[in-house]
């Protein structure tokens, strides 16, 4: 991959534990320089705890970084960005959930998410370039809401079509487009300092 020797990719998973067949796992195995934010051992729903875990990983990396986030990982990234402690080159935010709308049965309820610090969701422009990859059939967020998130964050919106929540339950698995979108971020963006605003 272009400039693979110059940047580190940080994988930001959602609320799941390690899933061998998840596309983020496959992507990490194909990259030269990559770190994955580990799951929390305690209070796993804590937004602040997840943000701190991302910050800890980033603090241990020298050189340019690109974030690759999925699901709640996108929200972790957006919350972290409100008080970014270091520049990042950009972020791929795949199928962010809508935590301000009730989720399907089996997912945390709105009051749980609010108590854990996820809501209100940040609606401010991100301080780095980003791509929001949105599904038209995501059970955790309508395409219209995700498009609104992308606009608020200053992100480029990419319509993935009918991919569900882009997870193994939806048939993904290895997802080669992740590498394509990651390469696009790396090739077309420069390092942006926190608070400088996204380059467009």
Number of C-alpha atoms within 10 A of each C-alpha: 13 11 10 14 9 11 20 23 23 22 24 29 26 20 18 12 12 14 14 11 14 19 22 25 17 17 18 17 11 12 14 13 15 18 18 18 21 15 17 15 7 8 10 14 17 19 23 15 18 28 20 15 18 22 17 12 14 20 11 8 13 10 11 18 23 24 27 27 26 28 23 24 27 24 26 26 25 25 23 20 22 16 11 18 13 14 20 24 25 29 28 26 26 23 29 29 24 22 20 16 13 14 16 10 7 6 11 14 15 16 13 14 18 17 12 16 16 22 18 10 15 17 16 15 20 27 25 28 26 26 22 28 24 30 24 18 16 21 14 20 24 19 19 11 15 22 19 15 21 24 16 14 22 23 26 16 18 15 14 17 13 13 17 21 24 24 20 15 10 12 15 17 18 16 16 12 11 18 14 11 18 20 15 14 20 21 12 12 16 16 18 19 16 18 15 11 14 22 16 11
